[in-house]
Amino acid sequence: MMSDDMRGLLTQRLTEEGMPPEIPISVAELHRRLLPYPLCRDRLGFASKGEYDVGFLRLLVDDDSLQVPEAALREAVRDELNSPEPGLALLQRFAASEVRLRRLGSSGLELVEEPSGIETGPPISDLETGRSRGDHIPGLDDPLLVPQDESADALGRLPGDGLAAPTDAPEPPAASGHQQPCRSCRTPLPDRAGARFCPHCGADQERWPCPACGEEVERGWSYCALCGKMLPT
């Protein structure tokens, strides 16, 4: 039988590749690397690509050769074999599906059965995180768990005071980062909103006398309104 020949070749190929016979094999790897058409043609003497396609499909539904856990794959292969011109285009849909070679024991065929309670095939991973079910962390991975920020700032209090700060308290004005000098003594003024007089000499920072005529000038003027003297900035 064709499937027997391909099963024997598959056993040889696994040995050549250093792969254990019970290892799961993806359909894509089985088709493209382990049992490609040129290799099967040379070693098994397939006369045409169509003959190879039929042999490959029969291998997938031969219960004595391979264990195929995915029912959808087995059904699709059987439907393809019953079609007028069977081909391998359907393998693209099942490229990631896995099969296992059934091992030959001393007394004939030994079926490779999955242990009870163990999932067959690859672990189901989260598409966003790539983590499998075995990586589940109780509590941290619970879908209804909402992480709580218990820091002092998030709770609206300073560390150790135990009192919540009022949520409607006005925010202090932001510092400008640049301290203006006093118009009179040139000492840096405190960066405080509404400050008008110098705390060092008491000079008015909004109005002061013109250095030329003594007339009162105001902040923002470039020239004296009485004598036209240019004012220092």
C-alpha positions as CSV (number, residue, x, y, z in Angstrom):
1,M,0.0,0.0,0.0
2,M,1.1,3.6,-0.7
3,S,0.5,4.7,2.9
4,D,2.7,1.8,4.2
5,D,5.5,2.9,1.9
6,M,5.2,6.5,3.0
7,R,5.0,5.5,6.7
8,G,8.3,3.6,6.3
9,L,9.9,6.5,4.6
10,L,8.7,8.8,7.3
11,T,10.3,6.6,10.0
12,Q,13.6,6.8,8.1
13,R,13.3,10.6,7.7
14,L,12.7,11.0,11.5
15,T,15.8,8.9,12.2
16,E,17.8,10.9,9.7
17,E,16.7,14.2,11.3
18,G,17.4,12.9,14.8
19,M,13.8,13.3,15.8
20,P,12.1,10.9,18.2
21,P,9.3,8.9,16.5
22,E,6.6,10.0,18.9
23,I,7.2,13.7,18.4
24,P,4.3,15.9,17.2
25,I,4.8,16.9,13.5
26,S,3.0,19.8,11.9
27,V,1.3,19.1,8.5
28,A,3.5,21.8,6.9
29,E,6.7,20.2,8.2
30,L,5.5,16.7,7.1
31,H,4.7,18.0,3.6
32,R,7.6,20.4,2.9
33,R,10.5,18.9,4.8
34,L,10.0,15.3,5.8
35,L,8.0,13.9,2.9
36,P,8.3,16.4,0.0
37,Y,7.4,15.2,-3.5
38,P,11.0,15.1,-5.0
39,L,12.2,12.9,-2.2
40,C,9.2,10.6,-2.3
41,R,9.5,10.4,-6.1
42,D,13.2,9.4,-5.9
43,R,12.9,6.9,-3.0
44,L,9.4,5.5,-3.5
45,G,9.2,5.8,-7.3
46,F,6.0,7.9,-7.7
47,A,5.3,8.2,-11.4
48,S,3.5,11.6,-11.1
49,K,2.7,14.4,-8.8
50,G,-1.0,13.3,-8.7
51,E,0.1,9.8,-7.4
52,Y,2.1,11.5,-4.7
53,D,-0.8,13.7,-3.7
54,V,-3.1,10.7,-3.3
55,G,-0.5,8.8,-1.3
56,F,0.1,11.8,1.0
57,L,-3.7,12.2,1.6
58,R,-4.1,8.5,2.3
59,L,-1.3,8.6,4.9
60,L,-3.2,11.3,6.8
61,V,-6.3,9.1,7.1
62,D,-4.5,5.8,7.6
63,D,-5.1,5.0,11.3
64,D,-2.4,2.4,11.2
65,S,0.2,5.0,10.2
66,L,-0.5,8.3,11.8
67,Q,-2.5,9.6,14.7
68,V,-4.4,12.7,13.5
69,P,-6.2,14.2,16.5
70,E,-7.9,17.0,14.6
71,A,-11.3,15.7,13.3
72,A,-11.7,18.6,10.8
73,L,-8.4,17.6,9.1
74,R,-9.4,14.0,8.8
75,E,-12.8,14.9,7.4
76,A,-11.4,17.4,4.9
77,V,-8.8,14.8,3.7
78,R,-11.5,12.1,3.2
79,D,-13.7,14.6,1.2
80,E,-10.6,15.5,-1.0
81,L,-9.9,11.8,-1.7
82,N,-13.5,11.4,-2.9
83,S,-13.2,14.3,-5.3
84,P,-12.6,13.8,-9.0
85,E,-9.0,15.2,-8.8
86,P,-7.5,15.0,-5.3
87,G,-4.9,17.5,-4.5
88,L,-3.0,19.0,-1.5
89,A,-4.3,22.6,-1.7
90,L,-6.3,21.9,1.5
91,L,-3.1,21.5,3.5
92,Q,-2.7,25.3,3.6
93,R,-5.7,25.5,5.9
94,F,-4.2,22.9,8.2
95,A,-0.5,23.8,8.1
96,A,-0.2,24.2,11.8
97,S,-2.2,21.0,12.7
98,E,-0.1,18.3,14.2
99,V,0.1,14.5,13.7
100,R,2.0,11.7,15.3
101,L,3.6,8.6,13.9
102,R,2.3,5.4,15.4
103,R,5.2,3.4,16.7
104,L,5.9,-0.2,15.7
105,G,6.3,-2.6,18.6
106,S,7.7,-6.1,18.8
107,S,4.2,-7.5,18.4
108,G,3.0,-5.3,15.6
109,L,1.5,-1.9,15.6
110,E,1.5,-0.1,18.9
111,L,-0.9,2.8,19.1
112,V,0.3,6.1,20.6
113,E,-2.5,7.1,23.0
114,E,-2.6,10.5,24.7
115,P,-2.7,10.3,28.6
116,S,-6.0,10.9,30.2
117,G,-6.7,14.6,31.0
118,I,-3.8,15.9,28.8
119,E,-4.7,18.1,25.8
120,T,-3.5,16.9,22.4
121,G,-1.6,19.2,20.0
122,P,0.3,22.3,20.9
123,P,-0.7,24.4,23.9
124,I,-3.3,27.0,23.2
125,S,-1.6,30.4,23.5
126,D,-3.0,33.9,23.8
127,L,-2.5,35.7,20.5
128,E,-1.6,39.0,22.3
129,T,0.8,37.7,24.9
130,G,2.0,34.4,23.5
131,R,1.6,32.8,26.9
132,S,0.2,29.3,27.2
133,R,-2.4,27.9,29.7
134,G,0.5,26.5,31.8
135,D,1.7,30.1,32.4
136,H,-1.6,31.1,34.1
137,I,-1.0,32.9,37.4
138,P,-3.9,32.7,39.8
139,G,-5.3,36.1,40.7
140,L,-3.0,38.0,38.3
141,D,-4.5,36.4,35.2
142,D,-8.2,36.5,36.4
143,P,-10.2,38.3,33.8
144,L,-12.3,40.2,36.4
145,L,-9.3,41.3,38.5
146,V,-8.7,45.0,38.3
147,P,-5.2,46.0,39.7
148,Q,-5.5,48.6,42.4
149,D,-3.0,51.4,42.9
150,E,-2.6,51.6,46.7
151,S,0.2,54.2,46.7
152,A,-0.2,57.3,48.9
153,D,-0.6,59.6,45.9
154,A,-3.4,57.4,44.4
155,L,-5.3,57.4,47.8
156,G,-5.1,61.2,48.0
157,R,-3.0,61.4,51.2
158,L,0.6,61.9,52.2
159,P,2.4,58.8,53.5
160,G,1.6,58.3,57.2
161,D,-1.1,61.0,57.7
162,G,-4.1,58.7,57.1
163,L,-6.3,61.7,56.0
164,A,-7.6,62.1,52.5
165,A,-6.7,65.4,50.8
166,P,-9.7,67.4,49.5
167,T,-10.2,66.7,45.8
168,D,-11.3,70.3,45.0
169,A,-8.3,72.0,46.6
170,P,-6.9,74.6,44.2
171,E,-3.5,73.9,42.8
172,P,-0.7,76.3,43.6
173,P,0.5,78.4,40.7
174,A,3.3,76.9,38.8
175,A,6.7,78.4,39.3
176,S,8.0,80.2,36.3
177,G,11.6,79.0,36.8
178,H,13.0,82.6,36.4
179,Q,13.2,85.1,39.2
180,Q,12.9,88.8,38.3
181,P,15.3,91.3,40.0
182,C,14.0,94.2,42.0
183,R,13.7,97.5,40.1
184,S,15.6,99.3,42.9
185,C,18.1,97.0,44.7
186,R,18.3,94.3,41.9
187,T,17.9,91.5,44.4
188,P,16.0,88.5,42.9
189,L,12.3,88.7,43.8
190,P,10.4,85.7,45.2
191,D,8.6,83.8,42.5
192,R,5.1,84.4,43.9
193,A,1.9,85.4,42.1
194,G,0.7,88.9,43.0
195,A,3.9,90.0,44.7
196,R,4.3,93.8,44.1
197,F,6.8,95.1,46.6
198,C,10.4,94.0,47.1
199,P,10.8,92.1,50.5
200,H,14.4,93.4,50.7
201,C,14.0,97.2,50.1
202,G,10.3,97.7,49.9
203,A,10.4,99.2,46.4
204,D,7.1,99.2,44.4
205,Q,7.5,96.9,41.4
206,E,4.6,98.3,39.4
207,R,5.3,102.0,39.6
208,W,8.6,103.9,40.3
209,P,10.2,107.3,39.5
210,C,11.8,108.1,36.2
211,P,15.6,108.3,36.7
212,A,15.7,111.5,34.7
213,C,12.8,113.7,35.8
214,G,11.3,111.9,38.7
215,E,7.9,111.4,37.1
216,E,6.2,108.2,38.0
217,V,6.5,105.5,35.4
218,E,4.8,102.1,35.2
219,R,5.9,98.5,34.4
220,G,6.0,97.8,30.7
221,W,6.9,101.4,29.7
222,S,10.0,101.8,27.5
223,Y,10.1,105.6,27.7
224,C,9.0,108.2,30.3
225,A,5.7,109.8,29.4
226,L,6.9,113.2,30.6
227,C,10.5,113.6,29.4
228,G,10.9,110.8,26.9
229,K,13.8,109.2,28.7
230,M,14.5,105.6,27.7
231,L,13.8,103.4,30.7
232,P,16.0,100.5,31.8
233,T,14.5,97.1,31.4
